[in-house]
Amino acid sequence: MKSNGNQSQRIYDKTTRTWYEVPEDQYREFDRWRTNLRKREQYWGCCFCPRGK
């Protein structure tokens, strides 16, 4: 599998129903925020997302 240094990732916006191309570092920051939010919601008992999702 080939890995390129500056690959862009895509983020979906539900409100506008569009995909946005973002740089890898910005995507990583967004993913960290999203995972943190999910874990907090699971801890508080508000989110029932399975661990694998």
C-alpha positions in Angstrom: 0.0 0.0 0.0 1.4 3.4 -1.0 1.2 6.3 1.4 1.5 9.9 0.2 2.6 12.7 2.5 0.0 15.3 1.8 -3.2 13.4 1.3 -6.5 15.3 1.9 -9.4 13.8 3.8 -13.1 14.4 3.5 -15.5 15.7 6.1 -19.3 15.5 5.6 -21.5 18.4 6.7 -25.1 17.1 7.4 -26.7 20.6 7.4 -25.5 21.5 3.9 -25.2 17.8 2.7 -21.8 18.4 1.2 -18.3 16.9 1.5 -15.4 19.1 2.3 -11.8 18.3 1.4 -9.5 19.2 4.3 -5.8 18.7 4.9 -4.6 15.6 6.9 -3.7 17.6 10.0 -7.0 19.4 10.1 -8.9 16.1 9.7 -6.8 14.6 12.5 -7.8 17.5 14.8 -11.5 17.1 13.9 -11.3 13.3 14.5 -9.8 13.9 17.9 -12.5 16.3 18.8 -15.2 13.9 17.5 -13.8 11.0 19.4 -13.5 13.0 22.6 -17.2 14.1 22.4 -18.3 10.6 21.8 -16.4 9.3 24.8 -17.7 12.0 27.1 -21.3 11.2 25.9 -20.7 7.5 26.6 -19.4 8.2 30.1 -22.4 10.4 30.9 -24.8 7.8 29.6 -26.2 9.9 26.7 -24.6 8.1 23.8 -24.9 4.4 23.1 -22.6 4.2 20.1 -20.9 0.8 20.1 -17.1 0.9 20.6 -16.4 -0.3 17.1 -18.4 2.5 15.5 
